[in-house]
Amino acid sequence: MSEPHPTLEGVHADPGTEIPPRLDAPALRHALVDRADAPYTALDVVEEIGSTNAELLARAADGAPDRSVLLAEYQASGRGRLGRAWTAPPRTQVAVSVLLRPGDVTPTLFGWLPLMTGLAVRDGLREATGVDATLKWPNDVLVEGRKISGILAEMTSVPAAGDFQVRLPAIVVGVGINVSLTEEQLPVPHATSLAIAGVPFDRDVVAQRVLEALARRHQQWRECEKGSGSSVSDELMETYTQACSTLGSDVRVVLPGEDVRTGRAVRVDREGRLVVVPHHTDTDSGGEFAVAAGDVTHVRGAGGQWGG
């Protein structure tokens, strides 16, 4: 069941701020759904919604097809990891979620899905605007060290088709990209937007290029099942390593219960976990440790860079 939608009249934009134009839904659908070799099966643009991720999770349970796309001009209850709020004035972001039915992809690859999505957002932003974006493990895209995009992957299980009663995984990957927000509109001080970065942009082009890049990276992710023995490919690991600004940096990892560890982030392993070599003051063993995205509350640069 769909969530109730707030009314745009109830959204308080900054006084005197002109609301940007709507996304061109027919053009996006024509480019991404309607052609014979289209990467997606369905694409909707809604004016207002609680959360695109929550809506697609509900649609998945109702039988929505693999590679369904939902974009929203305004999210009243947009969220990031660990339930953190992530909102913005209407039409100042590209807020999009994609439904993936991974089929026989092994769950050991699921940890790489947010990382592959980050690569896709970086690819799409570069193609659309030329901006030099990098990645912060596990789920942020940065420009000049500030967060321009966040990623949230959520999984549910849905009934199999036909006569089989077994339940299968369905994953919704949500992306929020700050496009035209001003400094005053940013949700957190360490965020940024394309407008603040001073790069030219067209929101329709950003949405299309990012969705095209998501389709390519998600297909590479699926193909790891066949080509690498249920492990992410060496090519994707190398690509991510080159793009991730977390690697090679001193980090402060905050785990649940305020368990804090520090060290140097040295690599991402085959399961998508961040591998950290502790500082000698934290451990006598000198051995490295690995943390998974789902086990981490925060990863921050030891000097405070990257924010939360």
C-alpha positions as CSV (number, residue, x, y, z in Angstrom):
1,M,0.0,0.0,0.0
2,S,1.3,3.4,-0.9
3,E,2.2,5.9,1.9
4,P,0.0,9.0,2.2
5,H,1.5,11.9,0.4
6,P,1.9,15.4,1.9
7,T,0.7,18.4,-0.1
8,L,3.3,20.6,-1.7
9,E,1.5,23.6,-0.2
10,G,2.5,22.3,3.2
11,V,6.2,22.3,2.3
12,H,7.8,25.5,3.5
13,A,10.4,26.6,1.0
14,D,12.6,29.5,1.9
15,P,10.8,32.8,1.4
16,G,11.6,34.3,-2.0
17,T,13.1,31.0,-3.3
18,E,11.8,30.0,-6.7
19,I,10.9,26.3,-6.9
20,P,12.9,24.6,-9.7
21,P,11.1,23.0,-12.6
22,R,9.8,19.5,-12.5
23,L,11.7,16.5,-13.8
24,D,10.7,15.6,-17.3
25,A,9.1,12.2,-16.6
26,P,8.1,11.3,-20.2
27,A,11.6,12.1,-21.5
28,L,13.2,10.0,-18.7
29,R,10.8,7.1,-19.4
30,H,11.4,7.3,-23.1
31,A,15.2,7.1,-22.5
32,L,15.3,4.5,-19.8
33,V,12.2,2.3,-20.2
34,D,10.5,2.5,-23.6
35,R,13.2,1.5,-26.0
36,A,13.9,-2.2,-26.9
37,D,17.2,-2.5,-25.0
38,A,16.0,-0.3,-22.1
39,P,17.8,-0.8,-18.7
40,Y,14.6,-0.5,-16.6
41,T,11.1,-2.0,-16.6
42,A,9.2,0.9,-15.1
43,L,9.8,4.5,-14.1
44,D,7.5,6.8,-12.1
45,V,8.1,10.4,-10.9
46,V,5.9,11.5,-8.0
47,E,5.6,15.1,-6.8
48,E,5.5,14.2,-3.1
49,I,6.0,11.1,-1.0
50,G,7.1,10.0,2.4
51,S,10.1,7.9,1.2
52,T,10.9,6.4,-2.2
53,N,12.6,3.5,-0.5
54,A,9.6,2.7,1.7
55,E,7.2,3.0,-1.3
56,L,9.3,0.6,-3.5
57,L,9.6,-1.9,-0.7
58,A,5.8,-1.9,-0.5
59,R,5.5,-2.2,-4.2
60,A,8.0,-5.1,-4.2
61,A,5.6,-7.0,-1.9
62,D,2.8,-6.3,-4.4
63,G,4.8,-7.8,-7.3
64,A,6.6,-4.8,-8.8
65,P,9.1,-6.0,-11.4
66,D,12.8,-6.1,-11.2
67,R,14.5,-2.8,-12.1
68,S,11.5,-0.6,-11.2
69,V,12.5,3.1,-10.6
70,L,10.8,5.7,-8.4
71,L,11.8,9.3,-8.3
72,A,10.3,12.0,-6.0
73,E,10.4,15.7,-6.3
74,Y,10.0,16.0,-2.5
75,Q,10.4,13.4,0.3
76,A,8.7,14.2,3.6
77,S,10.4,11.3,5.4
78,G,13.6,10.8,3.4
79,R,16.2,8.9,5.4
80,G,19.7,7.6,5.4
81,R,21.5,4.9,7.3
82,L,20.4,4.1,10.8
83,G,17.2,6.1,10.4
84,R,18.9,9.4,10.0
85,A,16.7,12.1,8.4
86,W,17.7,13.4,5.0
87,T,15.3,16.1,3.6
88,A,15.6,19.0,1.2
89,P,13.2,21.6,-0.3
90,P,11.1,20.4,-3.3
91,R,13.0,19.8,-6.6
92,T,16.4,20.6,-5.2
93,Q,17.6,17.0,-5.3
94,V,17.5,13.9,-7.4
95,A,15.9,11.5,-5.0
96,V,15.6,8.0,-6.6
97,S,15.1,4.4,-5.6
98,V,15.6,1.3,-7.7
99,L,14.1,-2.1,-7.0
100,L,16.4,-5.1,-7.6
101,R,15.3,-8.7,-7.5
102,P,18.7,-10.4,-7.3
103,G,17.5,-13.9,-8.0
104,D,20.4,-16.4,-7.5
105,V,23.0,-13.8,-6.6
106,T,24.7,-15.1,-3.5
107,P,24.1,-13.1,-0.3
108,T,27.9,-12.8,0.2
109,L,27.8,-10.2,-2.6
110,F,25.0,-8.1,-1.0
111,G,27.6,-6.1,1.0
112,W,29.0,-4.8,-2.3
113,L,25.7,-3.4,-3.5
114,P,26.0,0.0,-1.8
115,L,29.6,0.3,-2.9
116,M,28.7,-0.4,-6.5
117,T,25.9,2.1,-6.2
118,G,28.4,4.7,-5.0
119,L,30.6,4.0,-8.0
120,A,27.5,4.5,-10.3
121,V,26.6,7.8,-8.7
122,R,30.2,9.0,-9.1
123,D,30.2,7.9,-12.8
124,G,26.8,9.5,-13.5
125,L,27.8,12.8,-11.9
126,R,31.0,13.0,-13.8
127,E,29.2,12.3,-17.1
128,A,26.5,14.8,-16.4
129,T,28.5,17.6,-14.9
130,G,32.2,16.8,-15.0
131,V,32.4,17.2,-11.2
132,D,35.3,15.3,-9.6
133,A,33.5,13.1,-7.1
134,T,35.1,10.5,-4.8
135,L,33.6,7.9,-2.4
136,K,33.5,7.6,1.3
137,W,33.1,4.0,2.5
138,P,30.4,2.7,2.7
139,N,27.6,4.9,1.4
140,D,28.6,8.5,0.7
141,V,29.7,10.4,-2.4
142,L,31.9,13.4,-1.8
143,V,32.8,16.6,-3.7
144,E,35.7,18.5,-2.3
145,G,35.5,16.4,0.9
146,R,31.8,17.2,1.5
147,K,28.8,14.9,1.1
148,I,26.8,15.5,-2.1
149,S,25.0,12.1,-2.1
150,G,24.0,9.4,0.3
151,I,23.0,5.8,-0.4
152,L,20.6,3.5,1.5
153,A,20.1,-0.1,0.5
154,E,17.3,-2.0,2.2
155,M,16.2,-5.6,1.8
156,T,13.0,-7.4,2.2
157,S,11.7,-10.8,1.2
158,V,8.8,-11.4,-1.2
159,P,6.8,-14.4,-2.4
160,A,8.2,-16.3,-5.4
161,A,6.2,-16.3,-8.6
162,G,4.0,-19.2,-9.7
163,D,3.2,-22.1,-7.5
164,F,6.3,-21.9,-5.3
165,Q,5.8,-20.5,-1.8
166,V,9.5,-19.9,-1.0
167,R,10.3,-16.2,-0.3
168,L,13.0,-14.5,-2.2
169,P,15.1,-11.3,-1.5
170,A,14.2,-8.0,-3.0
171,I,16.5,-5.0,-2.5
172,V,15.7,-1.4,-2.8
173,V,18.6,1.0,-3.4
174,G,17.9,4.6,-2.7
175,V,20.1,7.6,-3.7
176,G,19.7,11.2,-2.8
177,I,21.8,13.8,-4.8
178,N,22.0,17.4,-3.7
179,V,21.6,19.5,-6.9
180,S,20.5,23.1,-6.3
181,L,20.6,23.4,-2.5
182,T,22.1,26.6,-1.1
183,E,24.4,26.7,2.0
184,E,21.3,27.7,4.1
185,Q,19.3,24.7,2.8
186,L,21.8,22.0,3.5
187,P,20.6,19.4,6.0
188,V,24.1,19.1,7.7
189,P,27.1,21.5,7.6
190,H,29.4,18.9,6.0
191,A,27.1,18.5,3.0
192,T,27.3,20.3,-0.4
193,S,25.5,20.5,-3.7
194,L,26.3,20.8,-7.4
195,A,25.3,24.5,-7.1
196,I,27.6,25.1,-4.2
197,A,30.4,23.3,-6.0
198,G,30.0,25.7,-8.9
199,V,29.4,23.1,-11.6
200,P,26.8,23.6,-14.4
201,F,24.0,21.1,-14.2
202,D,20.6,20.1,-15.7
203,R,18.6,18.0,-13.2
204,D,17.1,15.9,-15.9
205,V,20.5,15.1,-17.3
206,V,21.8,14.2,-13.8
207,A,18.9,11.9,-13.2
208,Q,19.3,10.1,-16.5
209,R,23.1,9.7,-16.4
210,V,23.0,8.5,-12.8
211,L,20.3,5.9,-13.7
212,E,22.2,4.8,-16.7
213,A,25.3,4.3,-14.6
214,L,23.4,2.5,-11.9
215,A,22.1,0.0,-14.5
216,R,25.6,-0.7,-15.7
217,R,27.2,-1.1,-12.3
218,H,24.3,-3.2,-11.0
219,Q,24.6,-5.5,-14.0
220,Q,28.3,-5.8,-13.3
221,W,27.4,-6.7,-9.7
222,R,25.0,-9.4,-10.8
223,E,27.6,-10.9,-13.2
224,C,30.1,-11.4,-10.4
225,E,27.9,-14.4,-9.5
226,K,28.8,-16.1,-12.8
227,G,32.4,-14.9,-13.4
228,S,34.2,-14.8,-10.1
229,G,33.0,-17.7,-8.0
230,S,30.4,-15.7,-6.0
231,S,33.0,-13.0,-5.3
232,V,33.3,-9.5,-6.6
233,S,35.6,-9.2,-9.6
234,D,39.2,-8.0,-9.4
235,E,38.2,-5.2,-11.9
236,L,35.5,-3.9,-9.7
237,M,37.6,-4.1,-6.6
238,E,40.4,-2.1,-8.3
239,T,37.9,0.5,-9.6
240,Y,36.4,1.0,-6.2
241,T,39.8,1.2,-4.5
242,Q,40.9,4.0,-6.9
243,A,37.7,5.9,-6.3
244,C,37.5,5.6,-2.5
245,S,39.0,8.5,-0.5
246,T,38.7,6.6,2.7
247,L,41.5,4.2,1.8
248,G,44.9,5.3,2.9
249,S,43.4,7.7,5.5
250,D,43.5,7.6,9.3
251,V,39.9,6.8,10.4
252,R,37.9,6.8,13.6
253,V,35.3,3.9,13.4
254,V,32.4,4.2,15.8
255,L,30.6,0.9,16.4
256,P,27.3,0.3,18.2
257,G,27.6,0.9,21.9
258,E,30.1,3.8,21.3
259,D,32.9,1.3,20.8
260,V,35.5,3.5,19.1
261,R,38.5,2.2,17.1
262,T,41.1,4.2,15.2
263,G,43.6,3.2,12.6
264,R,44.5,3.4,9.0
265,A,42.0,2.2,6.4
266,V,44.0,0.0,4.0
267,R,41.6,-1.8,1.7
268,V,38.1,-3.2,1.1
269,D,37.9,-7.0,1.2
270,R,36.0,-9.4,-0.9
271,E,32.9,-9.0,1.2
272,G,32.9,-5.2,0.9
273,R,34.2,-4.7,4.5
274,L,36.6,-1.9,5.4
275,V,39.9,-3.3,6.6
276,V,41.7,-1.1,9.2
277,V,45.2,-1.4,10.7
278,P,44.9,-0.2,14.3
279,H,47.1,2.4,15.8
280,H,49.5,0.9,18.4
281,T,47.8,2.8,21.2
282,D,44.6,0.8,20.6
283,T,45.9,-2.7,20.5
284,D,48.9,-4.7,21.5
285,S,48.4,-7.3,18.7
286,G,49.0,-4.9,15.8
287,G,46.6,-7.0,13.7
288,E,44.1,-5.6,11.4
289,F,40.3,-5.7,11.8
290,A,37.4,-5.5,9.3
291,V,34.1,-3.8,9.7
292,A,30.9,-4.3,7.7
293,A,28.6,-1.4,6.7
294,G,25.8,-2.8,8.9
295,D,28.0,-2.9,11.9
296,V,29.2,0.7,11.8
297,T,27.6,3.8,13.2
298,H,30.2,6.3,11.8
299,V,33.4,6.3,9.9
300,R,35.2,9.6,10.2
301,G,38.6,10.9,9.2
302,A,40.8,11.0,12.3
303,G,41.2,14.7,11.8
304,G,37.4,15.3,11.6
305,Q,37.2,15.4,7.7
306,W,34.1,13.9,6.0
307,G,31.7,14.8,8.8
308,G,29.2,12.1,9.9
